[in-house]
């Protein structure tokens, strides 16, 4: 079976994209349970409107400016360009979402993308399992291939001392937020602004990925691939535009995810606001790169269904 390459993932002669083992990831699992426990304590032990507002503000900033814009559209897909100091800030905010450091996020994203571009995709990277099993796999486990491909992050990112430092201490980055929250509002603000925020962000990220590969509205399809992306209408504001996953599969290079009329995309609004003050340029849209092989536009009433893996 011929395996396809991507920009950062290149199969070796012995690479097998299917044969592997799903293993419990102790660090990832314990981290999530700690954040989840702290989140429950925030609600039960230190309930307050001020804590809830801290949760809302810190979540909005880290998910939108950080994860969606900084980590996903800027660092991973290079969909636009900012001054380096601003790039560092946006990626750091993305690290605060609590999934991984910048290098770890690139690896997790690109390996999943590489799997989904093959002729056959295993159930872990395709979100092919049921709801609860997929939750366990994605938030508490990792998929280790027996014969993995060569993975290489471009040197300007991999050798960047700032990114290396953030990567080494990605969990400890929460202290930079936790200390001022403690000084302002005590332990309660830490539970609301760090623990609950991270627990909800991790759970929400998984749920969007899970349902965006299950079926529903599909503006585009990439023929010949076992895994398709699906849009989740009505969740544009809540997900900062990451819900338009069919669009993202069609145009992974695009900074704009909500490309059709009425598709709300707060992440792109933020990028445009940066551009308005001269802090973002070379912003890529859907038509600014060559079209993907097999890309097909679906009619407005066509509902996609996931293909078997």
KEMAR-71313 format. One line per field, with one value per residue (C-alpha): residue number from 1; x, y, z. Coordinates in steps of 0.001 Angstrom, whole numbers, plus 500000, padded with zeros to 6 digits. Example, Ala and Ser with C-alpha at 12.3 -4.5 7.8 and 13.67 -1.06 7.14 Angstrom:
<pts>
num = [1|2]
east = [512300|513670]
north = [495500|498940]
up = [507800|507140]
</pts>
This chain:
<pts>
num = [1|2|3|4|5|6|7|8|9|10|11|12|13|14|15|16|17|18|19|20|21|22|23|24|25|26|27|28|29|30|31|32|33|34|35|36|37|38|39|40|41|42|43|44|45|46|47|48|49|50|51|52|53|54|55|56|57|58|59|60|61|62|63|64|65|66|67|68|69|70|71|72|73|74|75|76|77|78|79|80|81|82|83|84|85|86|87|88|89|90|91|92|93|94|95|96|97|98|99|100|101|102|103|104|105|106|107|108|109|110|111|112|113|114|115|116|117|118|119|120|121|122|123|124|125|126|127|128|129|130|131|132|133|134|135|136|137|138|139|140|141|142|143|144|145|146|147|148|149|150|151|152|153|154|155|156|157|158|159|160|161|162|163|164|165|166|167|168|169|170|171|172|173|174|175|176|177|178|179|180|181|182|183|184|185|186|187|188|189|190|191|192|193|194|195|196|197|198|199|200|201|202|203|204|205|206|207|208|209|210|211|212|213|214|215|216|217|218|219|220|221|222|223|224|225|226|227|228|229|230|231|232|233|234|235|236|237|238|239|240|241|242|243|244|245|246|247|248|249|250|251|252|253|254|255|256|257|258|259|260|261|262|263|264|265|266|267|268|269|270|271|272|273|274|275|276|277|278|279|280|281|282|283|284|285|286|287|288|289|290|291|292|293|294|295|296|297|298|299|300|301|302|303|304|305|306|307|308|309]
east = [500000|501438|501608|501287|503656|502804|505037|506329|505587|507465|506983|510066|510308|509056|506436|503021|500219|497858|499783|500183|498961|496745|498442|497462|499387|499963|501117|498202|495622|496735|496969|493358|492048|493847|492330|488901|489078|490068|487212|484667|486105|485699|481979|481291|483790|484314|481206|481149|480112|483571|485182|482788|483726|487425|486704|484876|487530|490549|488845|487868|491382|493275|490930|490407|493626|495706|494600|492512|494561|498047|498579|496353|496143|499497|502040|500722|499270|501190|497975|499203|502271|502773|505795|507767|507022|503286|503641|505300|502475|499720|501386|502039|498344|497600|499840|497745|494789|496597|496950|500691|503559|504038|506163|503868|500825|502423|503275|499808|498054|500273|500340|496542|496392|498860|496777|493604|495218|496000|493835|492967|492917|492903|490040|492130|493215|489902|487744|486228|485223|482008|481541|482927|485661|486851|486854|489117|491391|491797|492164|493939|495816|498184|498484|501993|502775|505046|506766|506248|507148|509900|508584|510454|509443|511042|514249|513054|510435|512163|515372|513706|514864|511579|509522|511933|511549|507743|507773|509962|507752|504339|502442|504294|503179|499920|501837|502237|498446|497894|500109|498344|494948|495883|497012|493709|491205|492922|492684|489177|490365|493027|490380|488130|490763|493173|491671|488115|489307|491766|489296|486554|488980|490359|486899|485558|488466|487907|484141|484542|487035|484786|481555|483327|484346|481042|478664|476308|476651|479431|480121|483053|484387|487861|487227|489338|490001|488551|488127|486078|485448|481963|480680|478894|476434|475490|478789|480797|480920|481513|484379|485892|485237|486863|483469|483698|485725|484528|485833|489127|489608|488951|491290|493729|495954|493178|493108|489370|487398|483870|483966|480264|477597|476462|479365|480589|484353|485601|489148|489247|487679|490583|493116|491446|491584|495321|495665|493760|496459|499343|500069|499036|499748|500052|496677|495769|492224|490635|491751|495301|496863|496432|493252|493520|493333|489825|488180|484484|481909|478653|475243|473644|471207|473700|474448|477673|478216|481570|483222|484327|487924]
north = [500000|503339|505858|509583|512182|515549|518546|517188|513437|511195|507393|505193|501936|499897|502372|500900|503430|500898|498454|499905|499940|502324|502857|504697|507983|508480|512104|513184|511232|512334|515957|515848|514246|516859|519690|518032|517604|521251|522252|520394|522049|525446|524851|523042|524576|528134|529074|532762|535007|536600|533172|532364|535600|534747|531353|532918|535573|533263|530577|533012|534444|531155|529239|531996|534034|531125|527753|528605|531545|531196|527449|526142|528738|530476|527949|524720|525919|529185|530763|534280|536105|538273|539901|537267|538737|538497|534984|533925|535449|533831|530399|530725|531483|528337|526324|527560|525596|522662|520104|520219|522531|523961|521087|518501|520167|520192|516495|515495|517536|516509|512814|512774|514673|512238|509243|510797|511310|507604|505073|503408|505194|503407|504163|506238|509048|508883|509226|505979|504671|505337|508421|507174|504977|507822|510148|507713|507182|510855|512387|509582|507488|507684|505626|504236|502820|499787|501193|504972|507431|510015|513145|516431|519913|522721|523970|527552|526170|523065|524959|528105|528560|530172|527297|524779|526418|526482|522849|521696|523430|523453|522388|524878|527709|527674|529184|532423|532703|531048|533393|536668|534952|533852|537355|538779|536171|533418|529693|530039|532060|529420|526685|528702|530336|527400|524039|524433|526315|523570|520746|522357|523293|519755|518206|520714|520217|516464|516795|519090|516658|513696|515061|516844|513407|511614|513083|515958|519095|518814|521658|519829|516326|515054|512002|508909|509513|507381|510306|513398|516567|517787|521203|521685|524536|526779|526423|529144|531547|528814|527180|530357|528937|525537|523898|524431|521261|520296|523670|523064|519663|521307|524279|523445|526412|528987|531414|531737|528687|530049|530536|530411|533000|532986|530848|532752|532663|534708|533459|535029|538229|538422|537916|540683|542997|542324|543112|546369|547642|546271|543188|540486|540122|537494|536148|533091|532427|529314|530118|531235|527768|524961|522946|519551|516495|515061|518150|518289|520954|519546|521103|523043|520225|517360|515723|513812|510518|509204|506603|503331|503082]
up = [500000|498931|501774|501178|502607|504119|504762|508074|507858|505439|505339|505405|503473|506444|507649|508422|509010|510619|512792|516255|519842|521808|525167|528317|528497|532229|532007|529821|531809|535276|534074|532847|536047|538174|536146|536220|539997|540418|538138|540272|543380|541729|541261|544542|547006|545724|543714|542762|539887|539895|539497|536655|534892|535317|533753|530807|530148|530399|528301|525549|525317|525399|523078|520480|520375|521635|520326|517268|515981|517447|517658|514852|512085|512666|513979|512455|509138|508601|507334|508102|509367|512456|514111|515995|519424|518738|517348|520617|522668|520619|520665|524408|524923|522915|525234|528168|526762|528357|525565|524903|524087|520582|519294|520834|519303|515844|516168|517389|514694|511795|512652|512805|509506|507926|509039|507655|504238|503745|501944|505260|508626|512018|514442|516876|514503|512639|515791|514639|518066|519971|522161|525489|524025|521817|524848|526691|523701|522823|526296|528145|525569|522620|519438|518929|515490|515366|512279|512321|509565|509768|511458|511164|512272|510293|511940|512460|514848|516221|517045|518321|521964|523007|521659|523148|526566|526338|525222|528118|530684|529007|532129|534302|532006|533977|536923|534976|535084|538461|540493|539567|539883|543405|544328|543062|544192|546140|545510|544110|541142|540384|540406|538068|535862|535505|536485|535219|532136|531159|531875|529773|526988|526726|526783|524272|521890|521905|521399|518398|516855|517606|516129|513246|511926|512494|509906|509234|507144|504590|502192|500651|500305|499386|497250|497795|501501|504310|506716|505920|507903|508776|509800|513115|512438|515329|517189|515442|518382|520963|519028|517513|514032|514583|514028|510239|509840|506378|505212|507006|505372|502013|502577|505413|504488|504911|507828|507219|508343|508038|504287|503386|504110|507733|509003|512054|512554|515554|515027|511587|512947|515390|512586|510563|513572|513848|510140|510615|512984|510912|513027|510533|506840|504083|505215|503147|501996|500477|496907|497699|497371|494823|495256|497002|494743|494778|496260|495386|496236|497602|497176|500047|500832|500687|504025|504302|506107|507359|505211|506731|507858]
</pts>
